[in-house]
Amino acid sequence: MADVKLDILAIAAHPDDVELACAGTLIKHQKQGKKVGILDLTLGELGSRGNEELRKEEAMKSAEILHLDARVMLDLGDGFFEINEQSLKEVVTHIRRFRPDVVLCNAVEDRHPDHSRASELASRACFLSGLVKVETVFDGEKQDAFRPKTVYHYIQDRSLTPDIVIDVTEEYETKIEAIKAFSSQFYDPNSDEPETPISSLEFWHYIEARARSHGRLINAKYGEGFTAERSIGVQDITSLF
């Protein structure tokens, strides 16, 4: 996956966060000719199931299913990454590298403490990326300042009220295929690994229920919801539904 200017960059605390929460949105825009990518902050190495190498393989398999233009997996430390100068600058480096118009990032509030922390980390990095006095270097070259136009937060485990819902009805089956690429993490009747909150058969029903719930808000079969950091401006009010 060569470097390319992205239209949308989804930033996630763990591999599979994006697939679960907003893969349909990426697929929808990719089909429209937009360039989309994922930046995973960690390798998900503290997950009770699977291991670091397997998580990498699964993430790359999902990237192929989603036809991503870029996927980068950082190693900030699953469970232990902090919002400090080092982690912020590492994320800034990749924001400036891909120069996305839109950044999608973790839920502002969620069951897993990494999610809300990653949410703040990504949001702050987007702001800092626009400051000319924040210096970063990539591939031996000093980077120019760049700030995404907007940041949205996808909704994860907790039922937050979305400000925006994207109709992903046509993209839903591919979204599920991408989630299933992380086979170590989800339901497998033959697995002897520990049970987790996402490894039961019931969790698949929850995924569909959340998509149907968000879809219902916009009279669609399946939807993905996002919260916004600021008011949303549009040029054509009749384009909203």
C-alpha positions as CSV (number, residue, x, y, z in Angstrom):
1,M,0.0,0.0,0.0
2,A,1.9,3.0,-1.3
3,D,1.5,6.4,0.4
4,V,-1.4,8.4,-1.0
5,K,-3.4,11.5,-0.1
6,L,-6.5,10.1,1.7
7,D,-10.0,11.5,1.7
8,I,-10.9,9.6,4.9
9,L,-8.5,8.3,7.6
10,A,-10.0,6.1,10.4
11,I,-7.9,6.0,13.5
12,A,-8.4,3.2,16.0
13,A,-7.1,2.1,19.4
14,H,-7.1,-1.6,18.2
15,P,-7.2,-3.6,15.0
16,D,-11.0,-4.4,14.4
17,D,-12.3,-1.2,16.1
18,V,-12.9,0.3,12.7
19,E,-14.3,-2.8,11.1
20,L,-16.9,-3.1,13.9
21,A,-17.9,0.5,14.1
22,C,-17.5,2.2,10.7
23,A,-16.2,-0.2,8.0
24,G,-19.5,0.3,6.0
25,T,-18.8,4.0,5.8
26,L,-15.3,3.4,4.4
27,I,-16.6,0.9,1.9
28,K,-19.4,3.3,0.8
29,H,-17.0,6.2,0.2
30,Q,-14.4,3.9,-1.4
31,K,-17.1,2.9,-3.9
32,Q,-17.6,6.6,-4.7
33,G,-13.9,6.9,-5.7
34,K,-12.7,8.2,-2.4
35,K,-9.3,7.2,-0.9
36,V,-9.7,5.6,2.5
37,G,-7.3,4.2,5.1
38,I,-6.9,3.0,8.7
39,L,-4.3,3.9,11.3
40,D,-4.3,1.4,14.2
41,L,-2.6,2.9,17.3
42,T,-1.7,-0.6,18.8
43,L,-1.4,-4.2,17.7
44,G,-4.1,-5.3,20.0
45,E,-1.5,-7.5,21.7
46,L,-3.3,-7.6,25.1
47,G,-6.4,-9.3,23.6
48,S,-7.3,-12.5,25.5
49,R,-7.5,-14.4,22.2
50,G,-4.9,-14.6,19.4
51,N,-1.5,-13.0,19.5
52,E,0.3,-10.0,18.0
53,E,1.4,-11.7,14.8
54,L,-2.0,-13.2,14.1
55,R,-3.7,-9.8,14.7
56,K,-1.4,-8.3,12.1
57,E,-2.3,-11.0,9.6
58,E,-6.0,-10.5,10.3
59,A,-5.7,-6.7,9.9
60,M,-4.0,-7.1,6.5
61,K,-6.7,-9.6,5.4
62,S,-9.4,-7.1,6.4
63,A,-7.5,-4.3,4.5
64,E,-7.7,-6.4,1.3
65,I,-11.5,-7.0,1.8
66,L,-12.1,-3.3,2.3
67,H,-9.8,-2.4,-0.6
68,L,-8.0,0.1,1.6
69,D,-5.6,2.6,0.1
70,A,-3.5,2.5,3.3
71,R,-3.3,0.7,6.6
72,V,-0.6,1.5,9.2
73,M,-0.3,-0.4,12.5
74,L,1.5,1.5,15.2
75,D,2.8,0.0,18.4
76,L,2.0,2.6,21.0
77,G,1.2,-0.1,23.6
78,D,-2.2,-1.8,23.9
79,G,-3.7,-0.9,27.3
80,F,-0.8,1.4,28.2
81,F,-0.5,4.1,25.6
82,E,-0.7,7.6,27.0
83,I,-1.6,11.0,25.6
84,N,1.9,12.5,25.7
85,E,4.2,14.3,23.4
86,Q,5.7,11.2,21.9
87,S,2.3,9.5,21.1
88,L,0.8,12.7,19.8
89,K,3.7,13.4,17.5
90,E,3.6,9.9,16.1
91,V,0.0,10.3,15.2
92,V,0.6,13.8,13.8
93,T,3.3,12.3,11.6
94,H,0.8,10.0,9.9
95,I,-1.9,12.6,9.7
96,R,0.5,14.8,7.8
97,R,1.7,11.9,5.8
98,F,-1.8,11.0,4.5
99,R,-3.4,14.5,4.7
100,P,-7.0,13.3,5.1
101,D,-10.0,15.7,4.7
102,V,-12.0,13.7,7.3
103,V,-10.7,11.7,10.3
104,L,-12.9,9.1,12.0
105,C,-11.8,8.1,15.5
106,N,-12.9,6.1,18.5
107,A,-16.0,6.8,20.6
108,V,-15.7,9.7,23.0
109,E,-17.1,7.4,25.8
110,D,-17.0,3.6,25.9
111,R,-16.6,0.4,28.0
112,H,-12.9,-0.1,27.0
113,P,-10.8,2.7,28.5
114,D,-8.5,2.6,25.5
115,H,-11.3,3.8,23.3
116,S,-12.0,7.1,24.9
117,R,-8.3,7.7,25.4
118,A,-7.6,7.0,21.7
119,S,-10.5,9.3,20.9
120,E,-8.8,12.2,22.7
121,L,-5.4,11.3,21.4
122,A,-6.6,11.4,17.8
123,S,-8.6,14.6,18.2
124,R,-5.7,16.4,19.8
125,A,-3.3,15.1,17.2
126,C,-5.6,16.5,14.4
127,F,-5.4,20.0,16.0
128,L,-1.6,19.8,16.6
129,S,-1.0,18.7,13.1
130,G,-2.1,22.1,11.9
131,L,0.4,24.0,14.0
132,V,3.5,25.0,12.0
133,K,5.7,25.0,15.2
134,V,5.0,21.3,15.8
135,E,7.8,19.7,13.9
136,T,7.7,16.2,12.6
137,V,9.8,14.2,10.1
138,F,8.8,11.3,7.9
139,D,11.2,9.4,5.7
140,G,13.9,11.9,6.4
141,E,11.9,14.9,5.3
142,K,10.4,17.7,7.5
143,Q,6.7,17.6,7.1
144,D,4.4,20.6,6.4
145,A,1.6,21.5,8.8
146,F,-1.8,20.1,7.9
147,R,-5.1,19.9,9.7
148,P,-8.1,17.7,8.6
149,K,-11.3,19.6,7.8
150,T,-13.3,17.7,10.4
151,V,-13.2,14.9,13.0
152,Y,-16.1,12.5,13.7
153,H,-16.2,9.9,16.4
154,Y,-17.7,6.5,15.6
155,I,-20.0,4.8,18.1
156,Q,-18.8,1.5,19.7
157,D,-20.1,-0.5,22.7
158,R,-22.1,2.2,24.5
159,S,-25.3,3.5,23.0
160,L,-24.5,7.2,22.3
161,T,-26.8,9.4,20.4
162,P,-25.4,9.9,16.9
163,D,-25.2,13.3,15.2
164,I,-24.8,11.7,11.8
165,V,-25.9,8.3,10.5
166,I,-24.6,6.9,7.3
167,D,-26.7,4.4,5.3
168,V,-24.6,1.3,4.9
169,T,-27.3,-1.1,3.8
170,E,-25.6,-2.0,0.6
171,E,-22.2,-2.2,2.3
172,Y,-23.3,-4.3,5.3
173,E,-22.4,-7.8,4.0
174,T,-18.8,-6.6,3.1
175,K,-18.5,-5.0,6.5
176,I,-19.4,-8.4,8.1
177,E,-16.8,-10.1,5.9
178,A,-14.2,-7.6,7.1
179,I,-15.1,-8.2,10.7
180,K,-14.8,-12.0,10.2
181,A,-11.3,-11.5,9.0
182,F,-10.4,-11.2,12.7
183,S,-11.4,-14.8,13.2
184,S,-9.4,-15.2,16.4
185,Q,-11.5,-12.5,18.2
186,F,-15.0,-13.7,17.5
187,Y,-17.3,-16.7,17.8
188,D,-15.6,-20.0,17.0
189,P,-17.3,-23.1,18.5
190,N,-14.0,-25.0,18.1
191,S,-11.8,-22.5,19.9
192,D,-10.4,-23.4,23.3
193,E,-9.3,-19.8,24.0
194,P,-10.8,-17.7,26.8
195,E,-14.3,-16.3,26.3
196,T,-14.5,-12.5,26.0
197,P,-17.3,-10.0,25.7
198,I,-17.1,-10.2,21.9
199,S,-16.4,-13.9,21.4
200,S,-20.0,-15.2,21.9
201,L,-22.5,-16.0,19.2
202,E,-24.8,-13.4,20.8
203,F,-22.3,-10.7,19.9
204,W,-23.0,-11.2,16.2
205,H,-26.7,-10.5,17.0
206,Y,-25.6,-7.3,18.8
207,I,-23.6,-6.1,15.8
208,E,-26.7,-6.4,13.6
209,A,-29.0,-4.9,16.2
210,R,-26.8,-1.8,16.5
211,A,-26.7,-1.4,12.7
212,R,-30.5,-1.8,12.5
213,S,-31.0,0.7,15.4
214,H,-28.9,3.3,13.7
215,G,-30.4,2.6,10.3
216,R,-33.9,3.0,11.8
217,L,-33.1,6.6,12.6
218,I,-32.8,7.4,8.9
219,N,-35.3,5.0,7.6
220,A,-32.6,2.6,6.3
221,K,-32.1,-1.1,7.0
222,Y,-28.5,-0.6,8.3
223,G,-26.6,2.4,9.5
224,E,-23.4,3.6,11.2
225,G,-23.6,6.4,13.7
226,F,-21.1,9.2,14.5
227,T,-20.8,12.1,16.9
228,A,-19.5,15.4,15.8
229,E,-17.1,17.8,17.5
230,R,-18.6,20.9,16.0
231,S,-21.7,22.0,14.1
232,I,-22.1,20.4,10.7
233,G,-22.4,22.8,7.7
234,V,-24.0,21.9,4.4
235,Q,-24.5,23.7,1.1
236,D,-27.8,22.1,0.2
237,I,-30.4,21.4,2.9
238,T,-32.5,19.4,0.5
239,S,-29.7,16.9,0.2
240,L,-30.3,15.9,3.8
241,F,-32.8,13.1,4.6
